[in-house]
Amino acid sequence: MKRGFAKTSLQSIVRESGGSLRDIYARFGDKEGLFRAVIIEAVSVAMDALDDIRHSADSPRPTLEQFARALLIVLMAPRTVALYRVVLGEAVHQPEIARAFRDAAPEEAVRRLSEKLHIWAEAGLISAPDPEWLARQTIEVIKGSMHNRALLDPEFRPSSADIEKQASSAINLIWNGMAPK
């Protein structure tokens, strides 16, 4: 991730990992296959951090606040920021990898949140005529400008207080639109 996809050779990976080229080719096929596996593993770890929303029995607002904090912590992690940068840099040349990333990460986060919003709307706990649309908007508001800043400024590292403020402010804004009428 440090050097990006184009500047990383399989030989350098072998040197750093202690494996062999034969093992890499046997297991992943090629450099793109290895890259895809790295993305899937990183996304899996990130999605595990967001899994609590599925099992939460809390009322909507505390659960959304917890989700917002977890999402921002995942998105602001140096490894996640590096992964986003590499995927964005490769999207034009390898759109299938960018699509795989999109489906495994952002779309999965939308799906998980949308499921919960639908349950809450059915129970009359929130107003959400279109839970998927609301999930997409909620995630974008949570990310705010903080995510773009992290992607574009290598020196930017939000503090825990910054993340808490962003999460809280985002849910305050969103809650006003989804609170039951």
Backbone as a printed PyTorch tensor [residue, N CA C, xyz], in Angstrom:
tensor([[[  0.8190,  -1.1960,   0.0000],
         [  0.0000,   0.0000,   0.0000],
         [  0.8630,   1.2600,   0.0000]],

        [[  2.0160,   1.1770,   0.6310],
         [  2.8620,   2.3640,   0.7710],
         [  3.2860,   2.9240,  -0.5750]],

        [[  3.6200,   2.0300,  -1.5130],
         [  4.1390,   2.4860,  -2.8050],
         [  3.0640,   2.5330,  -3.8770]],

        [[  1.9040,   2.0180,  -3.5970],
         [  0.8610,   1.9570,  -4.6020],
         [  1.0110,   0.7210,  -5.4640]],

        [[ -0.0060,   0.4280,  -6.2390],
         [ -0.0300,  -0.7870,  -7.0440],
         [  1.0290,  -0.7640,  -8.1340]],

        [[  1.0750,   0.3090,  -8.9140],
         [  1.9740,   0.3710, -10.0690],
         [  3.4430,   0.2830,  -9.6730]],

        [[  3.8030,   0.8440,  -8.5430],
         [  5.2110,   0.8860,  -8.1350],
         [  5.6260,  -0.3070,  -7.2740]],

        [[  4.7270,  -1.2280,  -7.0690],
         [  5.0420,  -2.4070,  -6.2580],
         [  5.2170,  -3.6100,  -7.1770]],

        [[  6.3380,  -4.2780,  -7.0620],
         [  6.5780,  -5.4830,  -7.8600],
         [  6.3500,  -6.7180,  -6.9960]],

        [[  6.0450,  -7.8160,  -7.6560],
         [  5.8950,  -9.0670,  -6.9160],
         [  7.2100,  -9.4550,  -6.2490]],

        [[  8.3280,  -9.1370,  -6.8980],
         [  9.6340,  -9.4360,  -6.3090],
         [  9.8190,  -8.7020,  -4.9850]],

        [[  9.4060,  -7.4430,  -4.9230],
         [  9.5430,  -6.6950,  -3.6650],
         [  8.6220,  -7.2660,  -2.5880]],

        [[  7.4660,  -7.7420,  -2.9860],
         [  6.5490,  -8.3690,  -2.0280],
         [  7.1790,  -9.6450,  -1.4740]],

        [[  7.7810, -10.4280,  -2.3550],
         [  8.4470, -11.6640,  -1.9280],
         [  9.5870, -11.3430,  -0.9690]],

        [[ 10.3740, -10.3150,  -1.3020],
         [ 11.4860,  -9.9150,  -0.4200],
         [ 10.9810,  -9.5400,   0.9690]],

        [[  9.9050,  -8.7690,   1.0330],
         [  9.3950,  -8.2990,   2.3230],
         [  8.6270,  -9.3710,   3.0930]],

        [[  7.9830, -10.2820,   2.3760],
         [  7.1500, -11.2820,   3.0550],
         [  7.8770, -12.5980,   3.3150]],

        [[  8.9470, -12.8310,   2.5670],
         [  9.6860, -14.0780,   2.7440],
         [  9.0740, -15.2560,   2.0120]],

        [[  8.0740, -15.0350,   1.1780],
         [  7.4590, -16.1160,   0.4090],
         [  8.2250, -16.3690,  -0.8780]],

        [[  7.5220, -16.9050,  -1.8570],
         [  8.1450, -17.1420,  -3.1580],
         [  7.1900, -16.7090,  -4.2620]],

        [[  7.7540, -16.3890,  -5.4300],
         [  6.9250, -16.0270,  -6.5750],
         [  5.9980, -17.1840,  -6.9420]],

        [[  6.5140, -18.3980,  -6.8780],
         [  5.7070, -19.5620,  -7.2200],
         [  4.4690, -19.6380,  -6.3120]],

        [[  4.6590, -19.3750,  -5.0130],
         [  3.5260, -19.3900,  -4.0790],
         [  2.4940, -18.3270,  -4.4400]],

        [[  2.9810, -17.1260,  -4.7710],
         [  2.0580, -16.0360,  -5.1230],
         [  1.2670, -16.3960,  -6.3710]],

        [[  1.9660, -16.8770,  -7.4100],
         [  1.2650, -17.2400,  -8.6440],
         [  0.2900, -18.3940,  -8.4140]],

        [[  0.6780, -19.3590,  -7.5970],
         [ -0.2010, -20.5020,  -7.3230],
         [ -1.4470, -20.0750,  -6.5530]],

        [[ -1.2720, -19.1790,  -5.6200],
         [ -2.3840, -18.7930,  -4.7500],
         [ -3.2640, -17.6930,  -5.3410]],

        [[ -2.6260, -16.7020,  -6.0150],
         [ -3.3730, -15.5250,  -6.4660],
         [ -3.4250, -15.3590,  -7.9800]],

        [[ -2.6200, -16.0970,  -8.7130],
         [ -2.6200, -15.9900, -10.1680],
         [ -1.6620, -14.9520, -10.7040]],

        [[ -1.7740, -13.7400, -10.1950],
         [ -0.9080, -12.6520, -10.6530],
         [ -0.9830, -11.4990,  -9.6530]],

        [[ -0.3420, -10.3990, -10.0090],
         [ -0.3090,  -9.2370,  -9.1120],
         [ -1.7150,  -8.6920,  -8.8590]],

        [[ -2.5470,  -8.6690,  -9.8940],
         [ -3.9160,  -8.1780,  -9.7380],
         [ -4.7110,  -9.0690,  -8.7800]],

        [[ -4.5030, -10.3830,  -8.8850],
         [ -5.1820, -11.3090,  -7.9790],
         [ -4.7630, -11.0980,  -6.5360]],

        [[ -3.4720, -10.8540,  -6.3350],
         [ -2.9700, -10.5630,  -4.9900],
         [ -3.5800,  -9.2600,  -4.4770]],

        [[ -3.6240,  -8.2410,  -5.3390],
         [ -4.2030,  -6.9440,  -4.9680],
         [ -5.6680,  -7.1200,  -4.5700]],

        [[ -6.3990,  -7.8960,  -5.3640],
         [ -7.8110,  -8.1530,  -5.0670],
         [ -7.9570,  -8.8340,  -3.7000]],

        [[ -7.0860,  -9.8010,  -3.4150],
         [ -7.1330, -10.5070,  -2.1250],
         [ -6.8260,  -9.5680,  -0.9640]],

        [[ -5.8700,  -8.6590,  -1.1580],
         [ -5.5360,  -7.6730,  -0.1210],
         [ -6.7390,  -6.7780,   0.1430]],

        [[ -7.3950,  -6.3410,  -0.9210],
         [ -8.5780,  -5.4850,  -0.7820],
         [ -9.6850,  -6.2250,  -0.0290]],

        [[ -9.9510,  -7.4480,  -0.4280],
         [-11.0250,  -8.2160,   0.2100],
         [-10.7420,  -8.4220,   1.6910]],

        [[ -9.5020,  -8.7320,   2.0370],
         [ -9.1420,  -8.9340,   3.4440],
         [ -9.2980,  -7.6360,   4.2390]],

        [[ -8.8010,  -6.5270,   3.6870],
         [ -8.8920,  -5.2380,   4.3860],
         [-10.3490,  -4.8270,   4.5690]],

        [[-11.1530,  -5.0280,   3.5510],
         [-12.5670,  -4.6710,   3.6190],
         [-13.2900,  -5.5520,   4.6340]],

        [[-12.9520,  -6.8150,   4.6770],
         [-13.5700,  -7.7280,   5.6350],
         [-13.3280,  -7.2710,   7.0680]],

        [[-12.1080,  -6.8740,   7.3560],
         [-11.7720,  -6.3720,   8.6930],
         [-12.5700,  -5.1010,   8.9840]],

        [[-12.6410,  -4.2070,   8.0000],
         [-13.3760,  -2.9500,   8.1840],
         [-14.8650,  -3.2130,   8.4110]],

        [[-15.4460,  -4.1240,   7.6590],
         [-16.8710,  -4.4150,   7.8000],
         [-17.1840,  -5.0630,   9.1450]],

        [[-16.2540,  -5.8370,   9.6740],
         [-16.4610,  -6.4200,  11.0040],
         [-16.6890,  -5.3300,  12.0490]],

        [[-16.0030,  -4.2030,  11.8870],
         [-16.1480,  -3.0940,  12.8370],
         [-17.5440,  -2.4790,  12.7680]],

        [[-18.2110,  -2.6310,  11.6320],
         [-19.5510,  -2.0570,  11.4690],
         [-20.6560,  -3.0730,  11.7480]],

        [[-20.2870,  -4.2800,  12.0960],
         [-21.2570,  -5.3570,  12.2720],
         [-22.1980,  -5.1390,  13.4480]],

        [[-21.7890,  -4.3480,  14.4220],
         [-22.6180,  -4.1370,  15.6110],
         [-23.9990,  -3.5890,  15.2830]],

        [[-24.1120,  -2.8260,  14.2050],
         [-25.4200,  -2.2370,  13.8880],
         [-26.4500,  -3.3250,  13.6040]],

        [[-26.0370,  -4.4260,  13.0450],
         [-26.9690,  -5.5080,  12.7320],
         [-27.5770,  -6.1240,  13.9880]],

        [[-26.7980,  -6.1810,  15.0400],
         [-27.2140,  -6.9030,  16.2400],
         [-27.6470,  -5.9940,  17.3810]],

        [[-27.5970,  -4.7090,  17.1570],
         [-27.9220,  -3.7670,  18.2190],
         [-29.4160,  -3.7860,  18.5260]],

        [[-29.7160,  -3.8470,  19.8030],
         [-31.1110,  -3.7760,  20.2480],
         [-31.4380,  -2.3740,  20.7470]],

        [[-30.4360,  -1.4920,  20.7000],
         [-30.6480,  -0.1200,  21.1580],
         [-31.6430,   0.5950,  20.2630]],

        [[-32.1400,   1.7000,  20.7660],
         [-33.0200,   2.5340,  19.9650],
         [-32.1980,   3.1640,  18.8390]],

        [[-32.8760,   3.7350,  17.8450],
         [-32.1760,   4.2120,  16.6600],
         [-31.0500,   5.2200,  16.9130]],

        [[-31.3240,   6.2500,  17.6770],
         [-30.3070,   7.3000,  17.7980],
         [-28.9900,   6.8020,  18.3990]],

        [[-28.9810,   6.1090,  19.5400],
         [-27.6970,   5.6150,  20.0630],
         [-26.9980,   4.6480,  19.1040]],

        [[-27.7870,   3.8460,  18.4010],
         [-27.1920,   2.9090,  17.4440],
         [-26.5580,   3.6690,  16.2890]],

        [[-27.2410,   4.6990,  15.8020],
         [-26.6730,   5.5170,  14.7230],
         [-25.4030,   6.2280,  15.1750]],

        [[-25.3990,   6.7140,  16.4060],
         [-24.1970,   7.3730,  16.9270],
         [-23.0360,   6.3890,  17.0050]],

        [[-23.3280,   5.1840,  17.4540],
         [-22.2980,   4.1400,  17.5270],
         [-21.7960,   3.7940,  16.1160]],

        [[-22.7140,   3.6590,  15.1640],
         [-22.3570,   3.3610,  13.7770],
         [-21.4850,   4.4680,  13.2040]],

        [[-21.8620,   5.7190,  13.4510],
         [-21.1010,   6.8580,  12.9210],
         [-19.6690,   6.8490,  13.4460]],

        [[-19.5120,   6.6390,  14.7400],
         [-18.1570,   6.5800,  15.3200],
         [-17.3530,   5.4290,  14.7190]],

        [[-17.9800,   4.2570,  14.6420],
         [-17.2770,   3.0820,  14.0950],
         [-16.8770,   3.3120,  12.6430]],

        [[-17.7840,   3.8880,  11.8580],
         [-17.4860,   4.1580,  10.4500],
         [-16.3170,   5.1240,  10.3150]],

        [[-16.3420,   6.2030,  11.0820],
         [-15.2530,   7.1810,  10.9970],
         [-13.9260,   6.5990,  11.4730]],

        [[-13.9530,   5.8020,  12.5110],
         [-12.7100,   5.1780,  12.9850],
         [-12.1310,   4.2890,  11.8870]],

        [[-12.9880,   3.5240,  11.2230],
         [-12.5300,   2.6660,  10.1230],
         [-12.0010,   3.5150,   8.9680]],

        [[-12.7760,   4.5220,   8.5640],
         [-12.3800,   5.3390,   7.4090],
         [-11.1140,   6.1510,   7.6510]],

        [[-10.8780,   6.5680,   8.8830],
         [ -9.7140,   7.4020,   9.1840],
         [ -8.4650,   6.5880,   9.5290]],

        [[ -8.6040,   5.2780,   9.6500],
         [ -7.4390,   4.4360,   9.9410],
         [ -6.4340,   4.5600,   8.8000]],

        [[ -5.1610,   4.7290,   9.1060],
         [ -4.1500,   4.8960,   8.0500],
         [ -4.2020,   3.8050,   6.9760]],

        [[ -4.4490,   2.5720,   7.3790],
         [ -4.5010,   1.4830,   6.3930],
         [ -5.6930,   1.6540,   5.4440]],

        [[ -6.8330,   2.0870,   5.9810],
         [ -8.0130,   2.2960,   5.1380],
         [ -7.7920,   3.4560,   4.1870]],

        [[ -7.2230,   4.5430,   4.6860],
         [ -6.9350,   5.7000,   3.8350],
         [ -5.9860,   5.2840,   2.7100]],

        [[ -4.9550,   4.5230,   3.0420],
         [ -4.0010,   4.0540,   2.0300],
         [ -4.7010,   3.1770,   0.9950]],

        [[ -5.5830,   2.3060,   1.4490],
         [ -6.3170,   1.4300,   0.5400],
         [ -7.1890,   2.2490,  -0.4100]],

        [[ -7.9300,   3.2100,   0.1250],
         [ -8.7480,   4.0890,  -0.7200],
         [ -7.8880,   4.7840,  -1.7700]],

        [[ -6.7490,   5.3170,  -1.3620],
         [ -5.8750,   6.0150,  -2.3070],
         [ -5.4230,   5.0990,  -3.4330]],

        [[ -5.0150,   3.8910,  -3.0810],
         [ -4.5450,   2.9480,  -4.1020],
         [ -5.6900,   2.5680,  -5.0350]],

        [[ -6.8520,   2.2610,  -4.4830],
         [ -7.9900,   1.8720,  -5.3180],
         [ -8.3920,   3.0230,  -6.2340]],

        [[ -8.4580,   4.2330,  -5.7070],
         [ -8.8060,   5.3860,  -6.5420],
         [ -7.7800,   5.5980,  -7.6440]],

        [[ -6.5060,   5.4140,  -7.3030],
         [ -5.4430,   5.5730,  -8.2950],
         [ -5.4930,   4.5250,  -9.3900]],

        [[ -6.0000,   3.3530,  -9.0890],
         [ -6.0570,   2.2540, -10.0550],
         [ -7.4060,   2.1290, -10.7540]],

        [[ -8.4000,   2.8900, -10.3310],
         [ -9.7660,   2.7210, -10.8390],
         [ -9.8640,   2.8400, -12.3580]],

        [[ -9.1210,   3.7550, -12.9490],
         [ -9.1790,   3.9390, -14.4010],
         [ -8.5580,   2.7460, -15.1220]],

        [[ -7.4700,   2.2250, -14.5820],
         [ -6.7440,   1.1350, -15.2310],
         [ -7.3180,  -0.2370, -14.9110]],

        [[ -7.9240,  -0.3720, -13.7540],
         [ -8.4720,  -1.6550, -13.3200],
         [ -9.8700,  -1.4540, -12.7270]],

        [[-10.8230,  -1.1020, -13.5720],
         [-12.1620,  -0.8060, -13.0510],
         [-12.7970,  -1.9790, -12.3110]],

        [[-12.4300,  -3.2110, -12.6670],
         [-13.0220,  -4.3640, -11.9850],
         [-12.5880,  -4.4200, -10.5230]],

        [[-11.3710,  -3.9870, -10.2370],
         [-10.9150,  -3.9550,  -8.8430],
         [-11.6450,  -2.8480,  -8.0870]],

        [[-11.8250,  -1.7080,  -8.7420],
         [-12.5560,  -0.6040,  -8.1050],
         [-14.0010,  -1.0210,  -7.8270]],

        [[-14.6140,  -1.7300,  -8.7710],
         [-15.9930,  -2.2010,  -8.5580],
         [-16.0570,  -3.2210,  -7.4210]],

        [[-15.0780,  -4.1090,  -7.3750],
         [-15.0430,  -5.1060,  -6.2890],
         [-14.9200,  -4.4080,  -4.9380]],

        [[-14.0790,  -3.3830,  -4.8720],
         [-13.9180,  -2.6110,  -3.6370],
         [-15.2240,  -1.9130,  -3.2800]],

        [[-15.8300,  -1.2500,  -4.2590],
         [-17.0940,  -0.5330,  -4.0270],
         [-18.1680,  -1.4740,  -3.4890]],

        [[-18.2910,  -2.6330,  -4.1190],
         [-19.3240,  -3.5800,  -3.7020],
         [-19.0500,  -4.1620,  -2.3200]],

        [[-17.7750,  -4.3560,  -1.9990],
         [-17.4210,  -4.9790,  -0.7220],
         [-17.3900,  -3.9940,   0.4340]],

        [[-17.1390,  -2.7360,   0.1660],
         [-17.0030,  -1.7700,   1.2690],
         [-18.1480,  -0.7630,   1.2860]],

        [[-18.1030,   0.2840,   0.4590],
         [-19.1750,   1.2870,   0.5660],
         [-20.5770,   0.7000,   0.3890]],

        [[-20.7590,  -0.1660,  -0.5940],
         [-22.0950,  -0.7280,  -0.8200],
         [-22.5230,  -1.6470,   0.3210]],

        [[-21.5800,  -2.3650,   0.8950],
         [-21.9090,  -3.2420,   2.0330],
         [-22.3070,  -2.4070,   3.2510]],

        [[-21.6190,  -1.3000,   3.4720],
         [-21.9840,  -0.4120,   4.5880],
         [-23.3940,   0.1430,   4.3770]],

        [[-23.6960,   0.5390,   3.1470],
         [-25.0410,   1.0350,   2.8290],
         [-26.0700,  -0.0630,   3.0820]],

        [[-25.7760,  -1.2650,   2.6400],
         [-26.7180,  -2.3770,   2.8100],
         [-27.0060,  -2.6420,   4.2860]],

        [[-25.9570,  -2.6740,   5.0970],
         [-26.1420,  -2.9510,   6.5290],
         [-26.9680,  -1.8630,   7.2110]],

        [[-26.6400,  -0.6150,   6.9100],
         [-27.3880,   0.4830,   7.5210],
         [-28.8220,   0.5060,   6.9990]],

        [[-28.9860,   0.2840,   5.7120],
         [-30.3170,   0.2900,   5.1050],
         [-31.2320,  -0.7630,   5.7370]],

        [[-30.6940,  -1.9510,   5.9940],
         [-31.4890,  -3.0100,   6.6460],
         [-32.0130,  -2.5440,   8.0030]],

        [[-31.1330,  -1.9190,   8.7680],
         [-31.5370,  -1.4660,  10.1050],
         [-32.5510,  -0.3230,  10.0010]],

        [[-32.3210,   0.6060,   9.0820],
         [-33.2610,   1.7150,   8.8950],
         [-34.6410,   1.1880,   8.5030]],

        [[-34.6710,   0.1780,   7.6520],
         [-35.9390,  -0.4220,   7.2330],
         [-36.6860,  -1.0150,   8.4370]],

        [[-35.9560,  -1.7370,   9.2840],
         [-36.5660,  -2.3310,  10.4910],
         [-37.1440,  -1.2350,  11.3830]],

        [[-36.3660,  -0.1740,  11.5950],
         [-36.8400,   0.9190,  12.4480],
         [-38.0390,   1.6350,  11.8350]],

        [[-38.0260,   1.8180,  10.5100],
         [-39.1460,   2.4880,   9.8410],
         [-40.4130,   1.6420,   9.9570]],

        [[-40.2820,   0.3370,   9.7610],
         [-41.4280,  -0.5720,   9.8940],
         [-42.0120,  -0.5270,  11.3000]],

        [[-41.1520,  -0.3270,  12.2910],
         [-41.6010,  -0.2680,  13.6910],
         [-42.0990,   1.1240,  14.0780]],

        [[-42.0300,   2.0800,  13.1440],
         [-42.4750,   3.4390,  13.4200],
         [-41.5050,   4.2520,  14.2700]],

        [[-40.2630,   3.7750,  14.3770],
         [-39.2730,   4.4770,  15.2020],
         [-38.5860,   5.6200,  14.4650]],

        [[-38.6020,   5.5490,  13.1300],
         [-38.0440,   6.6270,  12.3080],
         [-38.9280,   6.7960,  11.0780]],

        [[-38.7380,   7.9010,  10.3940],
         [-39.3940,   8.1310,   9.1180],
         [-38.3540,   7.8930,   8.0240]],

        [[-38.5760,   6.8430,   7.2220],
         [-37.6240,   6.5060,   6.1580],
         [-38.3700,   5.8630,   4.9950]],

        [[-39.0100,   6.6910,   4.1440],
         [-39.7400,   6.1290,   3.0120],
         [-38.8400,   5.3120,   2.0720]],

        [[-37.5650,   5.6780,   1.9940],
         [-36.6060,   4.9600,   1.1470],
         [-35.3440,   4.7010,   1.9750]],

        [[-35.3080,   3.5960,   2.7130],
         [-34.1850,   3.3340,   3.6170],
         [-32.8190,   3.2830,   2.9290]],

        [[-32.7700,   2.7540,   1.7070],
         [-31.4750,   2.6930,   1.0180],
         [-30.9580,   4.0970,   0.7110]],

        [[-31.8310,   4.9520,   0.2030],
         [-31.4260,   6.3280,  -0.0840],
         [-30.9830,   7.0210,   1.2020]],

        [[-31.7460,   6.8350,   2.2630],
         [-31.4010,   7.4500,   3.5450],
         [-30.0640,   6.9200,   4.0620]],

        [[-29.8110,   5.6360,   3.8810],
         [-28.5240,   5.0610,   4.3110],
         [-27.3710,   5.7150,   3.5550]],

        [[-27.5290,   5.8780,   2.2450],
         [-26.4670,   6.5200,   1.4410],
         [-26.2140,   7.9530,   1.9200]],

        [[-27.2780,   8.6940,   2.1320],
         [-27.1230,  10.0840,   2.5660],
         [-26.5210,  10.1560,   3.9640]],

        [[-26.9510,   9.2650,   4.8410],
         [-26.4260,   9.2440,   6.2110],
         [-24.9260,   9.0000,   6.2010]],

        [[-24.4870,   8.0320,   5.4230],
         [-23.0550,   7.7220,   5.3530],
         [-22.2740,   8.9070,   4.7980]],

        [[-22.8050,   9.5680,   3.7900],
         [-22.0960,  10.7310,   3.2250],
         [-21.9980,  11.8640,   4.2400]],

        [[-23.0700,  12.0880,   4.9880],
         [-23.0270,  13.1380,   6.0170],
         [-22.0390,  12.7560,   7.1170]],

        [[-22.0160,  11.4900,   7.5000],
         [-21.0590,  11.0470,   8.5200],
         [-19.6350,  11.2990,   8.0400]],

        [[-19.3380,  10.9100,   6.8130],
         [-17.9840,  11.1060,   6.2700],
         [-17.6310,  12.5870,   6.2020]],

        [[-18.6000,  13.3890,   5.8010],
         [-18.3820,  14.8260,   5.6950],
         [-17.1150,  15.1540,   4.9200]],

        [[-16.5060,  16.2660,   5.2350],
         [-15.2640,  16.6600,   4.5680],
         [-14.0570,  15.9480,   5.1690]],

        [[-14.2580,  15.3090,   6.3260],
         [-13.1460,  14.6400,   7.0060],
         [-12.5270,  13.5430,   6.1410]],

        [[-13.3600,  12.7730,   5.4630],
         [-12.8480,  11.6770,   4.6460],
         [-12.0320,  12.2120,   3.4720]],

        [[-12.5610,  13.2030,   2.7690],
         [-11.7990,  13.7910,   1.6550],
         [-10.4880,  14.3840,   2.1380]],

        [[-10.5240,  15.0440,   3.2550],
         [ -9.2910,  15.6320,   3.7820],
         [ -8.2600,  14.5450,   4.0820]],

        [[ -8.7090,  13.4440,   4.6600],
         [ -7.7920,  12.3320,   4.9530],
         [ -7.1990,  11.7620,   3.6670]],

        [[ -8.0060,  11.6770,   2.6150],
         [ -7.5120,  11.1420,   1.3460],
         [ -6.5300,  12.0850,   0.6610]],

        [[ -6.7560,  13.3810,   0.8020],
         [ -5.9690,  14.3610,   0.0530],
         [ -4.8220,  14.9890,   0.8230]],

        [[ -4.8070,  14.8250,   2.1330],
         [ -3.7540,  15.4320,   2.9590],
         [ -3.0420,  14.3420,   3.7550]],

        [[ -1.8670,  13.9160,   3.2870],
         [ -1.1490,  12.8310,   3.9690],
         [ -0.7920,  13.1340,   5.4240]],

        [[ -0.7940,  14.3910,   5.8060],
         [ -0.4470,  14.7740,   7.1810],
         [ -1.6490,  14.7660,   8.1240]],

        [[ -2.8500,  14.7150,   7.5590],
         [ -4.0640,  14.8220,   8.3760],
         [ -4.3290,  13.5360,   9.1430]],

        [[ -4.4490,  13.6610,  10.4460],
         [ -4.8110,  12.5530,  11.3390],
         [ -5.8050,  13.1080,  12.3580]],

        [[ -7.0970,  12.8690,  12.1470],
         [ -8.0670,  13.4070,  13.1010],
         [ -7.9010,  12.7640,  14.4760]],

        [[ -8.1060,  13.5650,  15.4900],
         [ -8.0330,  13.0590,  16.8640],
         [ -9.3340,  12.3280,  17.1930]],

        [[ -9.3360,  11.6410,  18.3090],
         [-10.5620,  10.9850,  18.7840],
         [-11.6620,  12.0140,  18.9990]],

        [[-11.2770,  13.1870,  19.4930],
         [-12.2600,  14.2570,  19.7120],
         [-12.8320,  14.7470,  18.3790]],

        [[-11.9840,  14.8490,  17.3480],
         [-12.4610,  15.2520,  16.0180],
         [-13.4700,  14.2390,  15.4780]],

        [[-13.1450,  12.9700,  15.6420],
         [-14.0320,  11.9040,  15.1610],
         [-15.3520,  11.9320,  15.9270]],

        [[-15.2770,  12.0940,  17.2240],
         [-16.4890,  12.1540,  18.0500],
         [-17.3630,  13.3400,  17.6430]],

        [[-16.7460,  14.4940,  17.4340],
         [-17.4960,  15.6940,  17.0330],
         [-18.1470,  15.4890,  15.6680]],

        [[-17.4100,  14.9330,  14.7170],
         [-17.9560,  14.6870,  13.3860],
         [-19.1310,  13.7080,  13.4610]],

        [[-18.9620,  12.6220,  14.2010],
         [-20.0200,  11.6140,  14.3230],
         [-21.2640,  12.2100,  14.9730]],

        [[-21.0750,  12.9160,  16.0580],
         [-22.1930,  13.5060,  16.7930],
         [-22.9190,  14.5540,  15.9520]],

        [[-22.1620,  15.4280,  15.3110],
         [-22.7640,  16.4750,  14.4720],
         [-23.5370,  15.8710,  13.3070]],

        [[-22.9780,  14.8380,  12.6990],
         [-23.6430,  14.1960,  11.5640],
         [-24.9700,  13.5750,  11.9900]],

        [[-24.9620,  12.8590,  13.0970],
         [-26.2000,  12.2100,  13.5440],
         [-27.2170,  13.2470,  14.0000]],

        [[-26.7760,  14.3320,  14.6240],
         [-27.7090,  15.4140,  14.9680],
         [-28.4030,  15.9330,  13.7180]],

        [[-27.6440,  16.1550,  12.6690],
         [-28.1990,  16.6750,  11.4230],
         [-29.1630,  15.6670,  10.7940]],

        [[-28.7350,  14.4380,  10.6690],
         [-29.5570,  13.4010,  10.0440],
         [-30.8000,  13.0990,  10.8760]],

        [[-30.6380,  13.0380,  12.1880],
         [-31.7600,  12.6800,  13.0620],
         [-32.9270,  13.6420,  12.8890]],

        [[-32.6390,  14.8990,  12.6900],
         [-33.7120,  15.8810,  12.5110],
         [-34.5750,  15.5620,  11.2970]],

        [[-33.9920,  14.8960,  10.3050],
         [-34.7570,  14.5350,   9.1140],
         [-35.4650,  13.1960,   9.2040]],

        [[-35.0180,  12.3220,  10.1160],
         [-35.6210,  10.9890,  10.1650],
         [-36.4270,  10.7160,  11.4270]],

        [[-36.3980,  11.6390,  12.3650],
         [-37.1660,  11.4230,  13.5960],
         [-38.6270,  11.1910,  13.2260]],

        [[-39.2980,  10.3070,  13.9220],
         [-40.6960,  10.0260,  13.5790],
         [-41.5350,  11.2940,  13.6490]],

        [[-42.4170,  11.4220,  12.7130],
         [-43.2630,  12.6190,  12.6210],
         [-44.5310,  12.4240,  13.4140]]])
